[in-house]
Amino acid sequence: MARHPFVALGKGIAGMTALALVALPLAARAQTAPAADEASPVAGWDAFVDTLRDLPARMLAKLPEDMRQDPQVRAEIGRIALDALASSSIAALGADPKAPVFLPAIGQVLNVGQPNADTVYKMAAVDPTQAYRISGKAGTIPFAVIAQVAPGSNNRPHLDLATLKVDKDGRFSVLLAGDKPESYTGDFWKLEPGTHRLMMRFMSADWGHETDPVVTIERVGALMGRPRPSAQELTARLNGLSRAVAYLAPMFVGRVEELAGEGYVNRFKVMVPPEGALESQFYYDGVFDLKDDEALIIESDVPESCRYRSLILTNELYETIDWTNNHASLNGAQAAPDPDGKLRVVVSAKDPGVKNWLDTSGYPRGIIQGRWTGCSSHPIPTLTKVKFRDILKSLPADVAKVTPEQRDAIVRERNRAYQARALW
């Protein structure tokens, strides 16, 4: 069969490159690489590299000795460090209050900071001395919220897109500025003096049938354009990246051990939300610690009204367990109460054949975290540990069940539906 000309060309280029490298004298090649102790010609680069070099050790220092020495844990610490680097690098490269755009922040791939399985997180940079217009088209998901990020506080303004006026095509527009112009009559959101970032959350329950909003942001009051960044600005971005990675990567790696140390193993407590939590969201969590022949049964009342509810799992380093390739998260559209009105969910390493199941996915220890968002009450579920063989005996006879084939179909559809969302 004849080769495609581009394939042949590519192989030819690769061959020429290899010959050129062989022909290049060793002394000449050595001159292109600086000595090991020579400072980088790029300002801020050496400090950035030093931050990365020390980062895994600082993360491991938050863990007990047996975990610090575990090769598996060490490798996973490296993964979290890369997640933090990737997430922070996107912001360092693209976040610009003069040319704002909502950029991916955390999620299934950028799995740092414990993302919620149902939420798409995006971030935009803003300047509190400037004015912006946020516009787009409304969706059908339960929550589409933008928060102003202010360091050191959860008391920050939130904009629920459902509260905005829309035209006949479902389009909205809101002005974001420090002061509302006297003649302005449209939707307005005050930009607080300490705000330099916006965090946007799209929370979906029925991934395959709900639609996410379309949202754009632009600076107003100045002509469009983005001139060449100065050397000082680029250096500041690099220095900021070092600080961001050093903060984000170790932030939660010790959370499971802290919660276990408080005695909340296989039982729940009310969780005090960290900085950056969503307004009107109530959290509870607890450590799961299970052998392969054990399971936990979660049982809870269900609020009379609730815009959104969910349960997710993390591993022992507080990474959210992969929820698209595993049955490792459940929300109000995915987990119905039993006929008696109680919500029951099984947590185990093996599929119990019960529809409401959270798969620990090879992690014997981690955290179960629940959310009640916009709900009329906030019940704290009970947790009961049972032998795996006794799961069905511990549940009502009419609990919903699935076959292995049905489970596989459910997970496949979860995966397809999640990929169809606007994640990037």
Summary of the structure (lengths in Angstrom):
residues: 424
radius of gyration: 25.1
end to end distance: 39.2
largest distance: 79.6
contacts: 1238
relative contact order: 0.13
helix: 28%
strand: 27%
